[in-house]
Amino acid sequence: MTGNIATIGYGLAAFGPGIGLGMLVAGTQEATARQPEVAGPLRINMFIGMALVEALGLIGLAAGFVFN
C-alpha cells in the first residue's frame, strides 16, 4: 500500500510546479504581446525561471526516493 500512497503524493507534488510553469509562460507571453521589443530578454528570464521551477519538481522526486 505504501507505493500507491507515494505515487499519489508525487502526483500532488508535481501539481505545484505545473501551475508555476503555466503562470510563468502566461506572464511572459502577455508581456511579449504588450512590448514585442523586449521579447529576447524576457525569453532568457523565462528559461531561467523554468529551470528553477523544474528543479523543485525534481527535488520532490528525489525526496520521494530518499525518504521511501
PQR file of N, CA, C, O and H, with PARSE charges and radii, in Angstrom:
ATOM      1  N   MET A   1       0.817  -1.197   0.000 -0.4000 1.5000
ATOM      2  CA  MET A   1       0.000   0.000   0.000 -0.0000 2.0000
ATOM      3  C   MET A   1       0.856   1.254   0.000  0.5500 1.7000
ATOM      4  O   MET A   1       0.378   2.316  -0.399 -0.5500 1.4000
ATOM      5  N   THR A   2       2.103   1.163   0.434 -0.4000 1.5000
ATOM      6  CA  THR A   2       2.983   2.331   0.501 -0.0000 2.0000
ATOM      7  C   THR A   2       3.254   2.908  -0.884  0.5500 1.7000
ATOM      8  O   THR A   2       3.284   4.128  -1.047 -0.5500 1.4000
ATOM      9  H   THR A   2       2.491   0.300   0.758  0.4000 1.0000
ATOM     10  N   GLY A   3       3.451   2.057  -1.875 -0.4000 1.5000
ATOM     11  CA  GLY A   3       3.731   2.541  -3.223 -0.0000 2.0000
ATOM     12  C   GLY A   3       2.595   3.350  -3.807  0.5500 1.7000
ATOM     13  O   GLY A   3       2.831   4.347  -4.490 -0.5500 1.4000
ATOM     14  H   GLY A   3       3.426   1.066  -1.743  0.4000 1.0000
ATOM     15  N   ASN A   4       1.363   2.937  -3.551 -0.4000 1.5000
ATOM     16  CA  ASN A   4       0.229   3.671  -4.084 -0.0000 2.0000
ATOM     17  C   ASN A   4       0.112   5.050  -3.455  0.5500 1.7000
ATOM     18  O   ASN A   4      -0.199   6.022  -4.142 -0.5500 1.4000
ATOM     19  H   ASN A   4       1.171   2.127  -2.996  0.4000 1.0000
ATOM     20  N   ILE A   5       0.357   5.140  -2.162 -0.4000 1.5000
ATOM     21  CA  ILE A   5       0.286   6.426  -1.480 -0.0000 2.0000
ATOM     22  C   ILE A   5       1.425   7.330  -1.946  0.5500 1.7000
ATOM     23  O   ILE A   5       1.226   8.533  -2.117 -0.5500 1.4000
ATOM     24  H   ILE A   5       0.610   4.350  -1.603  0.4000 1.0000
ATOM     25  N   ALA A   6       2.610   6.770  -2.153 -0.4000 1.5000
ATOM     26  CA  ALA A   6       3.743   7.566  -2.638 -0.0000 2.0000
ATOM     27  C   ALA A   6       3.476   8.086  -4.039  0.5500 1.7000
ATOM     28  O   ALA A   6       3.863   9.210  -4.359 -0.5500 1.4000
ATOM     29  H   ALA A   6       2.771   5.793  -2.015  0.4000 1.0000
ATOM     30  N   THR A   7       2.823   7.294  -4.881 -0.4000 1.5000
ATOM     31  CA  THR A   7       2.503   7.731  -6.236 -0.0000 2.0000
ATOM     32  C   THR A   7       1.532   8.897  -6.206  0.5500 1.7000
ATOM     33  O   THR A   7       1.699   9.864  -6.948 -0.5500 1.4000
ATOM     34  H   THR A   7       2.508   6.381  -4.621  0.4000 1.0000
ATOM     35  N   ILE A   8       0.536   8.815  -5.369 -0.4000 1.5000
ATOM     36  CA  ILE A   8      -0.421   9.912  -5.242 -0.0000 2.0000
ATOM     37  C   ILE A   8       0.275  11.151  -4.687  0.5500 1.7000
ATOM     38  O   ILE A   8       0.006  12.267  -5.132 -0.5500 1.4000
ATOM     39  H   ILE A   8       0.400   8.029  -4.766  0.4000 1.0000
ATOM     40  N   GLY A   9       1.165  10.958  -3.720 -0.4000 1.5000
ATOM     41  CA  GLY A   9       1.899  12.086  -3.148 -0.0000 2.0000
ATOM     42  C   GLY A   9       2.763  12.791  -4.172  0.5500 1.7000
ATOM     43  O   GLY A   9       2.815  14.021  -4.198 -0.5500 1.4000
ATOM     44  H   GLY A   9       1.384  10.052  -3.359  0.4000 1.0000
ATOM     45  N   TYR A  10       3.451  12.018  -5.027 -0.4000 1.5000
ATOM     46  CA  TYR A  10       4.270  12.669  -6.045 -0.0000 2.0000
ATOM     47  C   TYR A  10       3.394  13.360  -7.078  0.5500 1.7000
ATOM     48  O   TYR A  10       3.761  14.420  -7.584 -0.5500 1.4000
ATOM     49  H   TYR A  10       3.409  11.019  -5.006  0.4000 1.0000
ATOM     50  N   GLY A  11       2.263  12.789  -7.393 -0.4000 1.5000
ATOM     51  CA  GLY A  11       1.351  13.455  -8.321 -0.0000 2.0000
ATOM     52  C   GLY A  11       0.897  14.804  -7.789  0.5500 1.7000
ATOM     53  O   GLY A  11       0.809  15.777  -8.538 -0.5500 1.4000
ATOM     54  H   GLY A  11       1.965  11.928  -6.982  0.4000 1.0000
ATOM     55  N   LEU A  12       0.614  14.860  -6.511 -0.4000 1.5000
ATOM     56  CA  LEU A  12       0.244  16.137  -5.902 -0.0000 2.0000
ATOM     57  C   LEU A  12       1.436  17.092  -5.837  0.5500 1.7000
ATOM     58  O   LEU A  12       1.272  18.303  -5.985 -0.5500 1.4000
ATOM     59  H   LEU A  12       0.686  14.070  -5.902  0.4000 1.0000
ATOM     60  N   ALA A  13       2.633  16.547  -5.614 -0.4000 1.5000
ATOM     61  CA  ALA A  13       3.825  17.394  -5.575 -0.0000 2.0000
ATOM     62  C   ALA A  13       4.157  17.964  -6.945  0.5500 1.7000
ATOM     63  O   ALA A  13       4.701  19.064  -7.032 -0.5500 1.4000
ATOM     64  H   ALA A  13       2.766  15.563  -5.494  0.4000 1.0000
ATOM     65  N   ALA A  14       3.845  17.249  -8.013 -0.4000 1.5000
ATOM     66  CA  ALA A  14       4.108  17.736  -9.365 -0.0000 2.0000
ATOM     67  C   ALA A  14       3.082  18.772  -9.809  0.5500 1.7000
ATOM     68  O   ALA A  14       3.295  19.482 -10.792 -0.5500 1.4000
ATOM     69  H   ALA A  14       3.402  16.355  -7.943  0.4000 1.0000
ATOM     70  N   PHE A  15       1.985  18.855  -9.092 -0.4000 1.5000
ATOM     71  CA  PHE A  15       0.930  19.804  -9.439 -0.0000 2.0000
ATOM     72  C   PHE A  15       1.403  21.249  -9.257  0.5500 1.7000
ATOM     73  O   PHE A  15       1.074  22.114 -10.069 -0.5500 1.4000
ATOM     74  H   PHE A  15       1.813  18.279  -8.294  0.4000 1.0000
ATOM     75  N   GLY A  16       2.168  21.514  -8.203 -0.4000 1.5000
ATOM     76  CA  GLY A  16       2.650  22.868  -7.927 -0.0000 2.0000
ATOM     77  C   GLY A  16       3.574  23.406  -9.005  0.5500 1.7000
ATOM     78  O   GLY A  16       3.326  24.498  -9.517 -0.5500 1.4000
ATOM     79  H   GLY A  16       2.435  20.811  -7.543  0.4000 1.0000
ATOM     80  N   PRO A  17       4.641  22.679  -9.379 -0.5600 1.5000
ATOM     81  CA  PRO A  17       5.488  23.168 -10.466  0.2800 2.0000
ATOM     82  C   PRO A  17       4.741  23.317 -11.795  0.5500 1.7000
ATOM     83  O   PRO A  17       5.058  24.200 -12.593 -0.5500 1.4000
ATOM     84  N   GLY A  18       3.753  22.457 -12.027 -0.4000 1.5000
ATOM     85  CA  GLY A  18       2.964  22.590 -13.258 -0.0000 2.0000
ATOM     86  C   GLY A  18       2.201  23.898 -13.302  0.5500 1.7000
ATOM     87  O   GLY A  18       2.173  24.572 -14.332 -0.5500 1.4000
ATOM     88  H   GLY A  18       3.496  21.740 -11.379  0.4000 1.0000
ATOM     89  N   ILE A  19       1.584  24.258 -12.193 -0.4000 1.5000
ATOM     90  CA  ILE A  19       0.879  25.535 -12.106 -0.0000 2.0000
ATOM     91  C   ILE A  19       1.872  26.690 -12.225  0.5500 1.7000
ATOM     92  O   ILE A  19       1.599  27.687 -12.894 -0.5500 1.4000
ATOM     93  H   ILE A  19       1.607  23.711 -11.357  0.4000 1.0000
ATOM     94  N   GLY A  20       3.018  26.549 -11.573 -0.4000 1.5000
ATOM     95  CA  GLY A  20       4.039  27.601 -11.641 -0.0000 2.0000
ATOM     96  C   GLY A  20       4.545  27.835 -13.057  0.5500 1.7000
ATOM     97  O   GLY A  20       4.711  28.981 -13.477 -0.5500 1.4000
ATOM     98  H   GLY A  20       3.239  25.740 -11.029  0.4000 1.0000
ATOM     99  N   LEU A  21       4.790  26.759 -13.795 -0.4000 1.5000
ATOM    100  CA  LEU A  21       5.242  26.898 -15.182 -0.0000 2.0000
ATOM    101  C   LEU A  21       4.174  27.553 -16.050  0.5500 1.7000
ATOM    102  O   LEU A  21       4.478  28.388 -16.902 -0.5500 1.4000
ATOM    103  H   LEU A  21       4.656  25.829 -13.454  0.4000 1.0000
ATOM    104  N   GLY A  22       2.933  27.169 -15.828 -0.4000 1.5000
ATOM    105  CA  GLY A  22       1.850  27.780 -16.594 -0.0000 2.0000
ATOM    106  C   GLY A  22       1.751  29.274 -16.357  0.5500 1.7000
ATOM    107  O   GLY A  22       1.579  30.047 -17.300 -0.5500 1.4000
ATOM    108  H   GLY A  22       2.685  26.491 -15.137  0.4000 1.0000
ATOM    109  N   MET A  23       1.857  29.681 -15.106 -0.4000 1.5000
ATOM    110  CA  MET A  23       1.798  31.106 -14.789 -0.0000 2.0000
ATOM    111  C   MET A  23       3.004  31.854 -15.348  0.5500 1.7000
ATOM    112  O   MET A  23       2.872  32.986 -15.813 -0.5500 1.4000
ATOM    113  H   MET A  23       1.997  29.053 -14.340  0.4000 1.0000
ATOM    114  N   LEU A  24       4.176  31.227 -15.304 -0.4000 1.5000
ATOM    115  CA  LEU A  24       5.401  31.841 -15.807 -0.0000 2.0000
ATOM    116  C   LEU A  24       5.328  32.083 -17.310  0.5500 1.7000
ATOM    117  O   LEU A  24       5.650  33.171 -17.788 -0.5500 1.4000
ATOM    118  H   LEU A  24       4.283  30.308 -14.926  0.4000 1.0000
ATOM    119  N   VAL A  25       4.907  31.068 -18.046 -0.4000 1.5000
ATOM    120  CA  VAL A  25       4.828  31.203 -19.503 -0.0000 2.0000
ATOM    121  C   VAL A  25       3.715  32.169 -19.889  0.5500 1.7000
ATOM    122  O   VAL A  25       3.875  32.947 -20.829 -0.5500 1.4000
ATOM    123  H   VAL A  25       4.646  30.184 -17.658  0.4000 1.0000
ATOM    124  N   ALA A  26       2.592  32.133 -19.179 -0.4000 1.5000
ATOM    125  CA  ALA A  26       1.493  33.048 -19.484 -0.0000 2.0000
ATOM    126  C   ALA A  26       1.917  34.498 -19.271  0.5500 1.7000
ATOM    127  O   ALA A  26       1.595  35.367 -20.082 -0.5500 1.4000
ATOM    128  H   ALA A  26       2.462  31.501 -18.415  0.4000 1.0000
ATOM    129  N   GLY A  27       2.637  34.760 -18.186 -0.4000 1.5000
ATOM    130  CA  GLY A  27       3.111  36.122 -17.928 -0.0000 2.0000
ATOM    131  C   GLY A  27       4.098  36.596 -18.983  0.5500 1.7000
ATOM    132  O   GLY A  27       4.064  37.754 -19.400 -0.5500 1.4000
ATOM    133  H   GLY A  27       2.899  34.055 -17.528  0.4000 1.0000
ATOM    134  N   THR A  28       4.974  35.700 -19.409 -0.4000 1.5000
ATOM    135  CA  THR A  28       5.944  36.064 -20.442 -0.0000 2.0000
ATOM    136  C   THR A  28       5.250  36.349 -21.766  0.5500 1.7000
ATOM    137  O   THR A  28       5.605  37.303 -22.459 -0.5500 1.4000
ATOM    138  H   THR A  28       5.001  34.759 -19.070  0.4000 1.0000
ATOM    139  N   GLN A  29       4.273  35.537 -22.119 -0.4000 1.5000
ATOM    140  CA  GLN A  29       3.549  35.762 -23.368 -0.0000 2.0000
ATOM    141  C   GLN A  29       2.772  37.076 -23.334  0.5500 1.7000
ATOM    142  O   GLN A  29       2.722  37.803 -24.326 -0.5500 1.4000
ATOM    143  H   GLN A  29       3.985  34.763 -21.556  0.4000 1.0000
ATOM    144  N   GLU A  30       2.174  37.371 -22.196 -0.4000 1.5000
ATOM    145  CA  GLU A  30       1.436  38.625 -22.071 -0.0000 2.0000
ATOM    146  C   GLU A  30       2.373  39.825 -22.170  0.5500 1.7000
ATOM    147  O   GLU A  30       2.051  40.813 -22.830 -0.5500 1.4000
ATOM    148  H   GLU A  30       2.214  36.780 -21.390  0.4000 1.0000
ATOM    149  N   ALA A  31       3.531  39.742 -21.515 -0.4000 1.5000
ATOM    150  CA  ALA A  31       4.498  40.837 -21.577 -0.0000 2.0000
ATOM    151  C   ALA A  31       5.055  41.006 -22.980  0.5500 1.7000
ATOM    152  O   ALA A  31       5.281  42.133 -23.422 -0.5500 1.4000
ATOM    153  H   ALA A  31       3.792  38.939 -20.979  0.4000 1.0000
ATOM    154  N   THR A  32       5.280  39.903 -23.691 -0.4000 1.5000
ATOM    155  CA  THR A  32       5.773  39.983 -25.061 -0.0000 2.0000
ATOM    156  C   THR A  32       4.719  40.600 -25.983  0.5500 1.7000
ATOM    157  O   THR A  32       5.053  41.346 -26.903 -0.5500 1.4000
ATOM    158  H   THR A  32       5.097  38.988 -23.332  0.4000 1.0000
ATOM    159  N   ALA A  33       3.463  40.289 -25.735 -0.4000 1.5000
ATOM    160  CA  ALA A  33       2.396  40.878 -26.548 -0.0000 2.0000
ATOM    161  C   ALA A  33       2.289  42.384 -26.315  0.5500 1.7000
ATOM    162  O   ALA A  33       1.953  43.136 -27.230 -0.5500 1.4000
ATOM    163  H   ALA A  33       3.192  39.683 -24.988  0.4000 1.0000
ATOM    164  N   ARG A  34       2.574  42.819 -25.093 -0.4000 1.5000
ATOM    165  CA  ARG A  34       2.493  44.252 -24.785 -0.0000 2.0000
ATOM    166  C   ARG A  34       3.702  45.019 -25.324  0.5500 1.7000
ATOM    167  O   ARG A  34       3.557  46.129 -25.836 -0.5500 1.4000
ATOM    168  H   ARG A  34       2.847  42.209 -24.350  0.4000 1.0000
ATOM    169  N   GLN A  35       4.897  44.427 -25.207 -0.4000 1.5000
ATOM    170  CA  GLN A  35       6.120  45.081 -25.673 -0.0000 2.0000
ATOM    171  C   GLN A  35       6.978  44.077 -26.435  0.5500 1.7000
ATOM    172  O   GLN A  35       7.847  43.432 -25.848 -0.5500 1.4000
ATOM    173  H   GLN A  35       5.015  43.526 -24.791  0.4000 1.0000
ATOM    174  N   PRO A  36       6.741  43.941 -27.732 -0.5600 1.5000
ATOM    175  CA  PRO A  36       7.475  42.938 -28.520  0.2800 2.0000
ATOM    176  C   PRO A  36       8.981  43.183 -28.586  0.5500 1.7000
ATOM    177  O   PRO A  36       9.744  42.253 -28.850 -0.5500 1.4000
ATOM    178  N   GLU A  37       9.418  44.416 -28.350 -0.4000 1.5000
ATOM    179  CA  GLU A  37      10.849  44.707 -28.483 -0.0000 2.0000
ATOM    180  C   GLU A  37      11.682  44.102 -27.355  0.5500 1.7000
ATOM    181  O   GLU A  37      12.903  44.018 -27.486 -0.5500 1.4000
ATOM    182  H   GLU A  37       8.799  45.171 -28.136  0.4000 1.0000
ATOM    183  N   VAL A  38      11.071  43.683 -26.266 -0.4000 1.5000
ATOM    184  CA  VAL A  38      11.824  43.074 -25.166 -0.0000 2.0000
ATOM    185  C   VAL A  38      11.629  41.556 -25.124  0.5500 1.7000
ATOM    186  O   VAL A  38      11.818  40.938 -24.077 -0.5500 1.4000
ATOM    187  H   VAL A  38      10.079  43.751 -26.160  0.4000 1.0000
ATOM    188  N   ALA A  39      11.259  40.965 -26.234 -0.4000 1.5000
ATOM    189  CA  ALA A  39      10.989  39.522 -26.278 -0.0000 2.0000
ATOM    190  C   ALA A  39      12.241  38.704 -25.959  0.5500 1.7000
ATOM    191  O   ALA A  39      12.146  37.674 -25.291 -0.5500 1.4000
ATOM    192  H   ALA A  39      11.106  41.467 -27.085  0.4000 1.0000
ATOM    193  N   GLY A  40      13.405  39.144 -26.424 -0.4000 1.5000
ATOM    194  CA  GLY A  40      14.644  38.395 -26.186 -0.0000 2.0000
ATOM    195  C   GLY A  40      14.996  38.283 -24.710  0.5500 1.7000
ATOM    196  O   GLY A  40      15.164  37.174 -24.203 -0.5500 1.4000
ATOM    197  H   GLY A  40      13.482  39.981 -26.966  0.4000 1.0000
ATOM    198  N   PRO A  41      15.114  39.427 -23.998 -0.5600 1.5000
ATOM    199  CA  PRO A  41      15.424  39.332 -22.570  0.2800 2.0000
ATOM    200  C   PRO A  41      14.344  38.610 -21.765  0.5500 1.7000
ATOM    201  O   PRO A  41      14.654  37.901 -20.807 -0.5500 1.4000
ATOM    202  N   LEU A  42      13.088  38.785 -22.146 -0.4000 1.5000
ATOM    203  CA  LEU A  42      12.017  38.073 -21.445 -0.0000 2.0000
ATOM    204  C   LEU A  42      12.137  36.569 -21.628  0.5500 1.7000
ATOM    205  O   LEU A  42      11.895  35.804 -20.694 -0.5500 1.4000
ATOM    206  H   LEU A  42      12.837  39.360 -22.924  0.4000 1.0000
ATOM    207  N   ARG A  43      12.512  36.141 -22.832 -0.4000 1.5000
ATOM    208  CA  ARG A  43      12.653  34.718 -23.106 -0.0000 2.0000
ATOM    209  C   ARG A  43      13.782  34.119 -22.268  0.5500 1.7000
ATOM    210  O   ARG A  43      13.658  33.011 -21.747 -0.5500 1.4000
ATOM    211  H   ARG A  43      12.708  36.762 -23.591  0.4000 1.0000
ATOM    212  N   ILE A  44      14.882  34.861 -22.142 -0.4000 1.5000
ATOM    213  CA  ILE A  44      16.003  34.377 -21.331 -0.0000 2.0000
ATOM    214  C   ILE A  44      15.577  34.233 -19.868  0.5500 1.7000
ATOM    215  O   ILE A  44      15.868  33.225 -19.224 -0.5500 1.4000
ATOM    216  H   ILE A  44      14.983  35.762 -22.565  0.4000 1.0000
ATOM    217  N   ASN A  45      14.887  35.248 -19.355 -0.4000 1.5000
ATOM    218  CA  ASN A  45      14.421  35.182 -17.963 -0.0000 2.0000
ATOM    219  C   ASN A  45      13.409  34.059 -17.772  0.5500 1.7000
ATOM    220  O   ASN A  45      13.381  33.417 -16.722 -0.5500 1.4000
ATOM    221  H   ASN A  45      14.650  36.067 -19.878  0.4000 1.0000
ATOM    222  N   MET A  46      12.571  33.818 -18.793 -0.4000 1.5000
ATOM    223  CA  MET A  46      11.590  32.744 -18.699 -0.0000 2.0000
ATOM    224  C   MET A  46      12.288  31.389 -18.605  0.5500 1.7000
ATOM    225  O   MET A  46      11.885  30.542 -17.808 -0.5500 1.4000
ATOM    226  H   MET A  46      12.594  34.339 -19.647  0.4000 1.0000
ATOM    227  N   PHE A  47      13.333  31.174 -19.412 -0.4000 1.5000
ATOM    228  CA  PHE A  47      14.034  29.896 -19.384 -0.0000 2.0000
ATOM    229  C   PHE A  47      14.747  29.682 -18.048  0.5500 1.7000
ATOM    230  O   PHE A  47      14.791  28.561 -17.542 -0.5500 1.4000
ATOM    231  H   PHE A  47      13.661  31.862 -20.060  0.4000 1.0000
ATOM    232  N   ILE A  48      15.301  30.748 -17.478 -0.4000 1.5000
ATOM    233  CA  ILE A  48      15.939  30.630 -16.163 -0.0000 2.0000
ATOM    234  C   ILE A  48      14.894  30.269 -15.114  0.5500 1.7000
ATOM    235  O   ILE A  48      15.121  29.393 -14.281 -0.5500 1.4000
ATOM    236  H   ILE A  48      15.265  31.659 -17.888  0.4000 1.0000
ATOM    237  N   GLY A  49      13.752  30.946 -15.158 -0.4000 1.5000
ATOM    238  CA  GLY A  49      12.669  30.644 -14.221 -0.0000 2.0000
ATOM    239  C   GLY A  49      12.135  29.237 -14.391  0.5500 1.7000
ATOM    240  O   GLY A  49      11.829  28.564 -13.407 -0.5500 1.4000
ATOM    241  H   GLY A  49      13.568  31.658 -15.835  0.4000 1.0000
ATOM    242  N   MET A  50      12.018  28.784 -15.638 -0.4000 1.5000
ATOM    243  CA  MET A  50      11.543  27.423 -15.884 -0.0000 2.0000
ATOM    244  C   MET A  50      12.506  26.397 -15.296  0.5500 1.7000
ATOM    245  O   MET A  50      12.078  25.383 -14.744 -0.5500 1.4000
ATOM    246  H   MET A  50      12.266  29.331 -16.438  0.4000 1.0000
ATOM    247  N   ALA A  51      13.801  26.658 -15.413 -0.4000 1.5000
ATOM    248  CA  ALA A  51      14.790  25.728 -14.861 -0.0000 2.0000
ATOM    249  C   ALA A  51      14.664  25.650 -13.342  0.5500 1.7000
ATOM    250  O   ALA A  51      14.762  24.568 -12.762 -0.5500 1.4000
ATOM    251  H   ALA A  51      14.149  27.481 -15.862  0.4000 1.0000
ATOM    252  N   LEU A  52      14.447  26.791 -12.704 -0.4000 1.5000
ATOM    253  CA  LEU A  52      14.316  26.789 -11.250 -0.0000 2.0000
ATOM    254  C   LEU A  52      13.045  26.079 -10.801  0.5500 1.7000
ATOM    255  O   LEU A  52      13.065  25.344  -9.814 -0.5500 1.4000
ATOM    256  H   LEU A  52      14.367  27.669 -13.175  0.4000 1.0000
ATOM    257  N   VAL A  53      11.942  26.288 -11.511 -0.4000 1.5000
ATOM    258  CA  VAL A  53      10.688  25.637 -11.140 -0.0000 2.0000
ATOM    259  C   VAL A  53      10.774  24.134 -11.382  0.5500 1.7000
ATOM    260  O   VAL A  53      10.275  23.349 -10.576 -0.5500 1.4000
ATOM    261  H   VAL A  53      11.926  26.885 -12.313  0.4000 1.0000
ATOM    262  N   GLU A  54      11.393  23.731 -12.469 -0.4000 1.5000
ATOM    263  CA  GLU A  54      11.554  22.303 -12.743 -0.0000 2.0000
ATOM    264  C   GLU A  54      12.468  21.648 -11.715  0.5500 1.7000
ATOM    265  O   GLU A  54      12.289  20.476 -11.382 -0.5500 1.4000
ATOM    266  H   GLU A  54      11.798  24.369 -13.124  0.4000 1.0000
ATOM    267  N   ALA A  55      13.448  22.400 -11.209 -0.4000 1.5000
ATOM    268  CA  ALA A  55      14.325  21.848 -10.173 -0.0000 2.0000
ATOM    269  C   ALA A  55      13.525  21.499  -8.933  0.5500 1.7000
ATOM    270  O   ALA A  55      13.831  20.512  -8.264 -0.5500 1.4000
ATOM    271  H   ALA A  55      13.593  23.352 -11.480  0.4000 1.0000
ATOM    272  N   LEU A  56      12.503  22.289  -8.609 -0.4000 1.5000
ATOM    273  CA  LEU A  56      11.661  21.967  -7.457 -0.0000 2.0000
ATOM    274  C   LEU A  56      10.955  20.631  -7.655  0.5500 1.7000
ATOM    275  O   LEU A  56      10.866  19.831  -6.724 -0.5500 1.4000
ATOM    276  H   LEU A  56      12.255  23.090  -9.152  0.4000 1.0000
ATOM    277  N   GLY A  57      10.456  20.388  -8.857 -0.4000 1.5000
ATOM    278  CA  GLY A  57       9.803  19.113  -9.138 -0.0000 2.0000
ATOM    279  C   GLY A  57      10.772  17.943  -9.042  0.5500 1.7000
ATOM    280  O   GLY A  57      10.416  16.880  -8.532 -0.5500 1.4000
ATOM    281  H   GLY A  57      10.529  21.038  -9.613  0.4000 1.0000
ATOM    282  N   LEU A  58      11.987  18.132  -9.526 -0.4000 1.5000
ATOM    283  CA  LEU A  58      12.982  17.058  -9.457 -0.0000 2.0000
ATOM    284  C   LEU A  58      13.427  16.805  -8.020  0.5500 1.7000
ATOM    285  O   LEU A  58      13.692  15.663  -7.644 -0.5500 1.4000
ATOM    286  H   LEU A  58      12.276  18.995  -9.940  0.4000 1.0000
ATOM    287  N   ILE A  59      13.510  17.858  -7.220 -0.4000 1.5000
ATOM    288  CA  ILE A  59      13.850  17.672  -5.806 -0.0000 2.0000
ATOM    289  C   ILE A  59      12.751  16.874  -5.115  0.5500 1.7000
ATOM    290  O   ILE A  59      13.037  16.025  -4.271 -0.5500 1.4000
ATOM    291  H   ILE A  59      13.294  18.785  -7.525  0.4000 1.0000
ATOM    292  N   GLY A  60      11.485  17.145  -5.471 -0.4000 1.5000
ATOM    293  CA  GLY A  60      10.383  16.373  -4.907 -0.0000 2.0000
ATOM    294  C   GLY A  60      10.463  14.909  -5.291  0.5500 1.7000
ATOM    295  O   GLY A  60      10.188  14.034  -4.470 -0.5500 1.4000
ATOM    296  H   GLY A  60      11.252  17.835  -6.156  0.4000 1.0000
ATOM    297  N   LEU A  61      10.839  14.633  -6.534 -0.4000 1.5000
ATOM    298  CA  LEU A  61      11.007  13.259  -6.973 -0.0000 2.0000
ATOM    299  C   LEU A  61      12.138  12.569  -6.228  0.5500 1.7000
ATOM    300  O   LEU A  61      11.990  11.433  -5.780 -0.5500 1.4000
ATOM    301  H   LEU A  61      11.063  15.344  -7.201  0.4000 1.0000
ATOM    302  N   ALA A  62      13.264  13.254  -6.095 -0.4000 1.5000
ATOM    303  CA  ALA A  62      14.405  12.675  -5.393 -0.0000 2.0000
ATOM    304  C   ALA A  62      14.082  12.453  -3.917  0.5500 1.7000
ATOM    305  O   ALA A  62      14.490  11.447  -3.338 -0.5500 1.4000
ATOM    306  H   ALA A  62      13.385  14.178  -6.459  0.4000 1.0000
ATOM    307  N   ALA A  63      13.359  13.377  -3.314 -0.4000 1.5000
ATOM    308  CA  ALA A  63      13.000  13.220  -1.896 -0.0000 2.0000
ATOM    309  C   ALA A  63      12.091  12.004  -1.707  0.5500 1.7000
ATOM    310  O   ALA A  63      12.163  11.327  -0.682 -0.5500 1.4000
ATOM    311  H   ALA A  63      13.027  14.194  -3.785  0.4000 1.0000
ATOM    312  N   GLY A  64      11.250  11.733  -2.684 -0.4000 1.5000
ATOM    313  CA  GLY A  64      10.399  10.548  -2.609 -0.0000 2.0000
ATOM    314  C   GLY A  64      11.201   9.263  -2.597  0.5500 1.7000
ATOM    315  O   GLY A  64      10.839   8.306  -1.912 -0.5500 1.4000
ATOM    316  H   GLY A  64      11.192  12.283  -3.517  0.4000 1.0000
ATOM    317  N   PHE A  65      12.301   9.235  -3.361 -0.4000 1.5000
ATOM    318  CA  PHE A  65      13.148   8.045  -3.365 -0.0000 2.0000
ATOM    319  C   PHE A  65      14.016   7.957  -2.102  0.5500 1.7000
ATOM    320  O   PHE A  65      14.242   6.870  -1.571 -0.5500 1.4000
ATOM    321  H   PHE A  65      12.596  10.012  -3.917  0.4000 1.0000
ATOM    322  N   VAL A  66      14.488   9.088  -1.640 -0.4000 1.5000
ATOM    323  CA  VAL A  66      15.381   9.088  -0.484 -0.0000 2.0000
ATOM    324  C   VAL A  66      14.636   8.710   0.783  0.5500 1.7000
ATOM    325  O   VAL A  66      15.134   7.911   1.576 -0.5500 1.4000
ATOM    326  H   VAL A  66      14.305   9.972  -2.072  0.4000 1.0000
ATOM    327  N   PHE A  67      13.459   9.266   0.986 -0.4000 1.5000
ATOM    328  CA  PHE A  67      12.712   9.052   2.234 -0.0000 2.0000
ATOM    329  C   PHE A  67      11.717   7.910   2.158  0.5500 1.7000
ATOM    330  O   PHE A  67      10.848   7.780   3.020 -0.5500 1.4000
ATOM    331  H   PHE A  67      13.054   9.915   0.342  0.4000 1.0000
ATOM    332  N   ASN A  68      11.842   7.081   1.129 -0.4000 1.5000
ATOM    333  CA  ASN A  68      10.916   5.960   0.982 -0.0000 2.0000
ATOM    334  C   ASN A  68      11.221   4.845   1.905  0.5500 1.7000
ATOM    335  O   ASN A  68      10.525   3.830   1.897 -0.5500 1.4000
ATOM    336  H   ASN A  68      12.548   7.187   0.429  0.4000 1.0000
TER
END
